[in-house]
Amino acid sequence: MHRERFGAEPEIFVGPGRVNLIGEHTDYAEGFVMPAAINFSTLAGISQRSDGKIAIYSENQGEERVFDGVQAARSNHWTDYPMGVIAILSSLASEEERKISGFSLSIWSDVPMSSGLSSSAALEVATALAVLSLVGASYPGPKLARLCQRAENEFVGANCGIMDQFISLNAEKDHALLLDCRDLSFKLAPIPDHVALVIANTMVKHSVAGGDYPTRRRESEAACAVIASHKPGVKFLRDCTLADLEKWGSEMEPKSYLRAKHVISENLRTVAACEALLKGDMKELGRLMAEAHQSYSRDFEGSCVEADAMVALAADLPGLIGARLTGGGFGGCTINLVEQSEAAAFAEALGARYAEQTGIVPQIHVCHASGGAHRLE
Ligand code: GLA
């Protein structure tokens, strides 16, 4: 499609979506997350053009926009995601990056949008690799993840953490990745062959940009401010313990207390879940996922009726190891770790139960953990 539209052979780059096994709303608190990249991705094709313009076409949106050059501000349009990355990269100091302009970019994706599987990060990351290759520059994965996150925070105006961009760039095939969002150090944990990632889309739309995500973030940060006023050195909920919360919780808004309870306990669960996975203790991993869902739903109030139903309906199906709502919340997908041998039957049974209970036909995908962003050979 790129060749037909733009008359030039593109170089193509792949940015995968992700599923988070555990560790929700902990990344911007400098805590722990344990995502894996999935076999749904965004492709960005790029070729040079001689008129200095930047053309961006999305096959999914069925729309092309042509810009005179790098834009300084958002236009509240889907092109903000790629343009944000282009703007951040071209604002950097190196001579190569100052040459960013004059190219055609075409985008195609099979990451379901607004489903909590990081279609935004996949788009940012694929764009970043494409643009950097055109000007002959490159960055280590963790640094590029930060730049893509900045594009989303500053240009798009969505206050996300580092998890999605980081895993899209740095994932390893067949592994989950425990990320310390404070210093971006990480540990890879192999996902055993007998375990499938079954992703169940509630079909309820999720979004980071508006509404509840920033509200929850503010509520949890308000709790942290109360603890910080008593305990020097505390900057993020990562620095707080459940004992701190009990000690000063009465000074907090009740909602803030509950949000912080989720974040602090979720950090502990996430580190424990990685240990369980490394030991092959699937029972413990499943238990932690169930606890994480309860905490996300009850204390963080980050779930919705449909996602709670999807988790509950999975509970007694053969082969289930653990299930929870994944991603930013208020809709989107659940992640089910399921015995591979039962995965197909599990997916079918869960879909039928969910449709019967909610009247919504879900999309259920049996996925595997994929490698990180790369150039398509
Ligand atoms: C979204 C954000 C991430 C993270 C999750 C919640 O996916 O983009 O940074 O905060 O929500 O864990």
Residues whose N, C-alpha, C, O or C-beta is under 5 A from the ligand:
A	BS01	GLA	G23 E24 H25 T26 D27 C160 G161 I162 M163 D164 V208 G327 G328
